Amino acid sequence: MLTYALDQRGDLSLYEYLYRCIRDDILGGKIAEGEKMPSKRAFAKNLGVSTITVESAYAQLTAEGYLRAVPRSGYYAASIGSAGPVMRDPGAGEGTVPGTGQERRGESAGRTAQTAAAAAAAAPPAIDLASGRPGPELFPFALWARLMREVLSLRQEELMAGMPGIGALPLREALARYLLEYQGMRTDPDQIVIGAGTEYLYGMLILLLGQERLYALEDPGYRKISMVYGSHGIKTAYIPVREDGVDIGALRLSGADILHISPSHQFPTGVTTPIGRRRELLAWAQEKEERYIIEDDYDGEFRLSGRPIPSLWSIDRADRVIYMNTFTKSLASTIRISYMVLPAPLAARLRENLWFYACTVSAFEQYTLAAFIERGYFDKHINRMRNEYRQRRDVLLEALRRELPRNKVRVHNENAGLHFLLEVETQMSEEEMTRRAAAEGVRILGLSAYLHGYGAEPGSRVMVVNYSGLGDAQCREAAKALRRAWMPGE
Amino acid sequence: MLTYALDQRGDLSLYEYLYRCIRDDILGGKIAEGEKMPSKRAFAKNLGVSTITVESAYAQLTAEGYLRAVPRSGYYAASIGSAGPVMRDPGAGEGTVPGTGQERRGESAGRTAQTAAAAAAAAPPAIDLASGRPGPELFPFALWARLMREVLSLRQEELMAGMPGIGALPLREALARYLLEYQGMRTDPDQIVIGAGTEYLYGMLILLLGQERLYALEDPGYRKISMVYGSHGIKTAYIPVREDGVDIGALRLSGADILHISPSHQFPTGVTTPIGRRRELLAWAQEKEERYIIEDDYDGEFRLSGRPIPSLWSIDRADRVIYMNTFTKSLASTIRISYMVLPAPLAARLRENLWFYACTVSAFEQYTLAAFIERGYFDKHINRMRNEYRQRRDVLLEALRRELPRNKVRVHNENAGLHFLLEVETQMSEEEMTRRAAAEGVRILGLSAYLHGYGAEPGSRVMVVNYSGLGDAQCREAAKALRRAWMPGE
């Protein structure tokens, strides 16, 4: 079997080093086109590393087009053509894997796409369509600083007085009022749990709902969710996402009792689950004791046209839905405040079994955020961001229409959230499209990069476009680069 | 078997309700003195609640003197004498259990001790010697607000740029320099992991070191630690703490491979593990692959006289010690910033296996704390607090010496941390001492309340005195109340 001397990796992480070794062997021809790669498990065992390390390396190599994933078969070295190397990482920083928060929520330093050629000859600035970090210029620094100062001078006693494990009451009250007014959700502040990021809350839910249970996740989906469950040693099943939401037949077959979904705006497909399927899902949840749906509304505020979709939580009459949302998209990814709304019986169970966990968010920021919401600033801020993002999206769509031939391109699900799908009629594979875009300075991934299975359905060429961090000039530049990459003859 | 209709508990939590039912039945004579209580497991099964609920209720009742724990036998209804009820909780707030952060680190609203008699007749203000919340008046609000403002106006780009999962580099660098200068610990910023509180870091260590392993904890010890492990379904063993630290024979017999201890200042005994035992512990850790010691230095800054004790981490030559510390004691319990220093190989494993976890602490507070440390304010603040606490301790010790007969009282381990032990020569049991103190308006617990086993060694009368939240007047009042409670004839 293929093997590498991992002790020669110097400062690199195992994942990073393995990724480089395989990439270099493909580029150097030591691994030939079409050659089958070892299975993840066997390779991991052989190298003495964890399966997740090999999986991460394979996922990255697949996303960059070095490997091809074949459903129910495995990974194969892809055709790399004569263009040579494609993406080079600029250093030994933290690795990125498609579909993790580093792309979707922009929570890490990330790594910019750079071609070897470009690096050699004064690279054009890389444009990142694979990462959904909100624009930092939109954060209301002055206002936040003013509110923080106010809190620090006027509420000293409350700030020091200790705090319930589920979070400061003023913030939970502000959220309850906000959820009622803007989402029609009638909650009690005691059902709301504040935590430092959604991953932390996922972990808390695992402790609350049980570590021995089978959790169903969306496929394609947000990879970080599956990694968090994996790190807790949780058994998971992947349920295909169709045009009308998760496949309920597959869900039943899986035997799972807990379903983790994003019905308002699925990532990465952008699918909004219609009301019929929502009712079916609620009915599924009620069929058995202790079945629950985790409704992850990670970018629910960013529906850019039409009315907001009522949450599953708000139409659940049987206490089976846990609603989850975060301020990492709507405020800043480096402010770690998320929350969940539990059905009343689960809130009681949390008080009973996990009451000794202190809240993970600083009281200072909870009080500041409470004031920010209470005084209407949050609503104004969201409106401002929505307008700004709508404008960015329109500039990008307009540029794509101008640059790419209309009969070869279709845009899907552009009205919710901060990404849309771009379907392209081409003979290239998604991997090749990613690779050629990278050679033109644009980082973009296809739907298949977010699949937990072995690859995309044959024939589909659907790319995921995240635009929230782009300026107007970058939008136009991106469209031009994609034309050069994908339509060289046009 | 004893049973209660838990569906009639209204707004109360199961634990709270169960606690009240049993208490009322003891007060009302329905449970007679000396009657044996059902085992925790059987009782939980019978009531349909979790064992931890019964355990929490028993622990609280034992701490308050309603139950007596008998080693290797079980719980018995205690003699409640003719004094009648002892402590009454003022409402249906969050429950408290002895030895949790609510006492030691003051992380929750807590519940003030109040006697029925006192409640009836204009109660004197309750004095809490069972809780170690730092004095809120010591937090440097103005300085913190200034630094926060500066960070928010000058470092906007960095604040928004994303952050490694282990925390913002400036804070990790500041900590590395601080640890070198004040603790002689030579660390690399990449070995430091920032997290929102020590419980969060315990959870992360469980994911890193393995969920299937046996963790050894100190007995008596900080109850919250055992609860956190319990909530993750982790197997634990309890190791007795002797005058020279954990019993190494018992540790070997337990078969545990991970040891969680506080060698600088054990809670609640106050024991400082001497160098000989430290070396033995390190030797134990090196005997086998993947053995680790978690060194929980929760109040290491508060050694009030003598030189600081070198950490276990700093004398470990084999990468087997994980050092952990927190700012909840040294700054404020409602700022959720803790950190751990990993041996380099474990830091690499964290990068490898858990890199997708975003840091749980807000970037704003990390940068503010970095500036606070870098510019020397943290060191000054700690000195100020140390002086303040030393003075509070001296006032309290002086008052105790004045009020209590010298030949009947001895003070132990008063030079480190924010609590000391008070050994009293008396015929009363610790439970009775707690109860009588409560009747005089003072909340105080004996060592046995922190035991994970079934009770204190027979004959010991050692009370744990936390003084960090007390003013001078309260210190004097506490001493007088304890004389009335414990030495009624004197």
Chai-1 contact restraints between the chains, C-beta under 6 A:
chainA,res_idxA,chainB,res_idxB,connection_type,confidence,min_distance_angstrom,max_distance_angstrom,comment,restraint_id
A,S13,B,R351,contact,1.0,0.0,6.0,A-B,restraint_1
A,S13,B,E352,contact,1.0,0.0,6.0,A-B,restraint_2
A,L14,B,E352,contact,1.0,0.0,6.0,A-B,restraint_3
A,T100,B,F356,contact,1.0,0.0,6.0,A-B,restraint_4
A,G106,B,G162,contact,1.0,0.0,6.0,A-B,restraint_5
A,E107,B,A358,contact,1.0,0.0,6.0,A-B,restraint_6
A,S108,B,G162,contact,1.0,0.0,6.0,A-B,restraint_7
A,A109,B,G162,contact,1.0,0.0,6.0,A-B,restraint_8
A,P136,B,M160,contact,1.0,0.0,6.0,A-B,restraint_9
A,F141,B,L152,contact,1.0,0.0,6.0,A-B,restraint_10
A,F141,B,Q156,contact,1.0,0.0,6.0,A-B,restraint_11
A,A145,B,R149,contact,1.0,0.0,6.0,A-B,restraint_12
A,A145,B,L152,contact,1.0,0.0,6.0,A-B,restraint_13
A,M148,B,M148,contact,1.0,0.0,6.0,A-B,restraint_14
A,R149,B,A145,contact,1.0,0.0,6.0,A-B,restraint_15
A,L152,B,F141,contact,1.0,0.0,6.0,A-B,restraint_16
A,L152,B,A145,contact,1.0,0.0,6.0,A-B,restraint_17
A,Q156,B,F141,contact,1.0,0.0,6.0,A-B,restraint_18
A,L159,B,T334,contact,1.0,0.0,6.0,A-B,restraint_19
A,M160,B,P136,contact,1.0,0.0,6.0,A-B,restraint_20
A,M160,B,A332,contact,1.0,0.0,6.0,A-B,restraint_21
A,G162,B,G106,contact,1.0,0.0,6.0,A-B,restraint_22
A,G162,B,S108,contact,1.0,0.0,6.0,A-B,restraint_23
A,G162,B,A109,contact,1.0,0.0,6.0,A-B,restraint_24
A,M163,B,T334,contact,1.0,0.0,6.0,A-B,restraint_25
A,P164,B,E94,contact,1.0,0.0,6.0,A-B,restraint_26
A,A196,B,A196,contact,1.0,0.0,6.0,A-B,restraint_27
A,A196,B,T360,contact,1.0,0.0,6.0,A-B,restraint_28
A,G197,B,A358,contact,1.0,0.0,6.0,A-B,restraint_29
A,G197,B,T360,contact,1.0,0.0,6.0,A-B,restraint_30
A,E199,B,Y357,contact,1.0,0.0,6.0,A-B,restraint_31
A,Y200,B,T360,contact,1.0,0.0,6.0,A-B,restraint_32
A,L207,B,S231,contact,1.0,0.0,6.0,A-B,restraint_33
A,Q211,B,G233,contact,1.0,0.0,6.0,A-B,restraint_34
A,K224,B,F356,contact,1.0,0.0,6.0,A-B,restraint_35
A,M227,B,F356,contact,1.0,0.0,6.0,A-B,restraint_36
A,S231,B,L207,contact,1.0,0.0,6.0,A-B,restraint_37
A,S231,B,L354,contact,1.0,0.0,6.0,A-B,restraint_38
A,G233,B,Q211,contact,1.0,0.0,6.0,A-B,restraint_39
A,A332,B,M160,contact,1.0,0.0,6.0,A-B,restraint_40
A,T334,B,L159,contact,1.0,0.0,6.0,A-B,restraint_41
A,T334,B,M163,contact,1.0,0.0,6.0,A-B,restraint_42
A,T334,B,A363,contact,1.0,0.0,6.0,A-B,restraint_43
A,I335,B,S362,contact,1.0,0.0,6.0,A-B,restraint_44
A,R336,B,T360,contact,1.0,0.0,6.0,A-B,restraint_45
A,R336,B,S362,contact,1.0,0.0,6.0,A-B,restraint_46
A,R351,B,S13,contact,1.0,0.0,6.0,A-B,restraint_47
A,E352,B,S13,contact,1.0,0.0,6.0,A-B,restraint_48
A,E352,B,L14,contact,1.0,0.0,6.0,A-B,restraint_49
A,L354,B,S231,contact,1.0,0.0,6.0,A-B,restraint_50
A,W355,B,E94,contact,1.0,0.0,6.0,A-B,restraint_51
A,F356,B,T100,contact,1.0,0.0,6.0,A-B,restraint_52
A,F356,B,K224,contact,1.0,0.0,6.0,A-B,restraint_53
A,F356,B,M227,contact,1.0,0.0,6.0,A-B,restraint_54
A,Y357,B,E199,contact,1.0,0.0,6.0,A-B,restraint_55
A,A358,B,E107,contact,1.0,0.0,6.0,A-B,restraint_56
A,A358,B,G197,contact,1.0,0.0,6.0,A-B,restraint_57
A,T360,B,A196,contact,1.0,0.0,6.0,A-B,restraint_58
A,T360,B,G197,contact,1.0,0.0,6.0,A-B,restraint_59
A,T360,B,Y200,contact,1.0,0.0,6.0,A-B,restraint_60
A,T360,B,R336,contact,1.0,0.0,6.0,A-B,restraint_61
A,T360,B,T360,contact,1.0,0.0,6.0,A-B,restraint_62
A,S362,B,I335,contact,1.0,0.0,6.0,A-B,restraint_63
A,S362,B,R336,contact,1.0,0.0,6.0,A-B,restraint_64
A,S362,B,E365,contact,1.0,0.0,6.0,A-B,restraint_65
A,A363,B,T334,contact,1.0,0.0,6.0,A-B,restraint_66
A,E365,B,S362,contact,1.0,0.0,6.0,A-B,restraint_67
